[in-house]
Amino acid sequence: MELKGMVALVTGAAQGIGKATAEVFAKEGASIVLNDINEEGLKKAAKDIEALGVDCLPVVANTSLLSDVEKMYSQAMDKFGRLDILVNNAGITRDSLLHKMTEEQWKLVIDVNLTGVFFCLQGAAKIMRANGGGRIVNISSVARYGNVGQANYSSTKAAVVGLTRTAAKELARKNIRVNCVAPGPINTEMLQAVPEKVLEKLIQPIPLQRVGTPEELANTVLFLASDKSSYITGQIINCDGGWFMA
Ligand SMILES: NC(=O)c1ccc[n+]([C@@H]2O[C@H](COP(=O)([O-])OP(=O)(O)OC[C@H]3O[C@@H](n4cnc5c(N)ncnc54)[C@H](O)[C@@H]3O)[C@@H](O)[C@H]2O)c1
C-alpha cells in the first residue's frame, strides 16, 4: 500500500498505459481521478478501478483545453479536497513524413502532447503548492531522439523533457518532485496502429527483444509517484527494454 491515503490524477486513462497506471495506483490504495476524452471508455475503466475497492472520479475533459482542465481540477478538489499525484499521460500520434505533414497534424499533436501536459502540470502545481507537496510524472518517449514520420510527436516528447526539468527546478523548494518516464514500444492501441514491418524494425535493436506491457510501464510510474523515489527529481527514466543503449 505505497499510496494509501493519496489522491492521484491520471490523464488519458480510458485505456493503455494510463488505465494500467490507474489500476496499479488503485492496488496501492490511492483514490483516483480518471481523465479521458473518450466518455464510453472512461466509464468502463472507472468501473474496473472501483472494483479494486477505491474511490474513483471519472472526468471527461480534453487536456489541451484550459477551460476543461480548470473544470477537471475543480471537480477533483470538490470530491477529494486534495491532490498528491499527477500522471501526465494523455498523448496522440498523427504520423506523416515531413513533406506531407499538414498544419492540422502538426498543431493537434503539439496541442495534446505539449500544451495539454503544460496545462495539467500548471494546475496540479498550484494545488500541490498549497497542499505542501506532491509528485508529477510526465510521459515522454524514446521518439524524443527523433523518429521518421514523427516530426510533430518527436518534438513534443523532447519538449516534455525540458518542461519536466524546468518544473522540477522551480517546484523542488515547494516539495513537489517532477520526473519523466520515456517508454519504448509498449503494447497498447497506439502501438497497434504501427504496421507489422515497422514494428519488427522497432523491436530489432531492443536488447530484451520484445515490446513492453502497460503494467511494466505503470510500475515505473509507480516508483516515481511513491516515497521510494523521495530523493529523485528532474529525472528521465527509460522503460524501453534497453533500447537506449543501441
Ligand atoms: N504505446 C507506446 O508504445 C508508447 C511509447 C512511447 C510513449 N507513449 C506515450 O504513452 C502515453 C500513453 O500512450 P498509450 O500507448 O497508452 O496510448 P493510447 O492511445 O492507448 O491511450 C491514450 C489515451 O489518451 C486519451 N486522450 C487522447 N487525447 C486526449 C486529450 N486531449 N485529453 C484527454 N485524453 C486524451 C485517448 O482517448 C486514450 O484513451 C502517451 O503519451 C504516448 O505518447 C506510448
The ligand as an ORCA input file, in Angstrom:
! r2SCAN-3c Opt
* xyz 0 1
  N       2.401      2.753    -26.538
  C       3.638      3.092    -26.809
  O       4.381      2.355    -27.467
  C       4.208      4.392    -26.295
  C       5.578      4.619    -26.461
  C       6.123      5.814    -26.000
  C       5.311      6.752    -25.381
  N       3.980      6.505    -25.241
  C       3.170      7.546    -24.600
  O       2.420      6.998    -23.534
  C       1.195      7.714    -23.371
  C       0.034      6.737    -23.397
  O       0.075      6.014    -24.614
  P      -0.821      4.724    -24.890
  O       0.010      3.825    -25.713
  O      -1.455      4.233    -23.658
  O      -1.919      5.402    -25.858
  P      -3.435      5.056    -26.134
  O      -3.761      5.657    -27.449
  O      -3.717      3.597    -25.924
  O      -4.188      5.870    -24.966
  C      -4.143      7.262    -24.912
  C      -5.409      7.751    -24.217
  O      -5.357      9.194    -24.179
  C      -6.651      9.697    -24.479
  N      -6.554     11.055    -24.983
  C      -6.120     11.455    -26.219
  N      -6.191     12.780    -26.317
  C      -6.661     13.247    -25.124
  C      -6.965     14.543    -24.623
  N      -6.792     15.639    -25.376
  N      -7.444     14.650    -23.367
  C      -7.639     13.552    -22.584
  N      -7.374     12.297    -23.025
  C      -6.903     12.157    -24.276
  C      -7.208      8.718    -25.506
  O      -8.626      8.800    -25.612
  C      -6.713      7.386    -24.951
  O      -7.626      6.805    -24.064
  C       1.156      8.744    -24.488
  O       1.627      9.981    -24.014
  C       2.149      8.188    -25.507
  O       2.696      9.185    -26.320
  C       3.407      5.360    -25.688
*
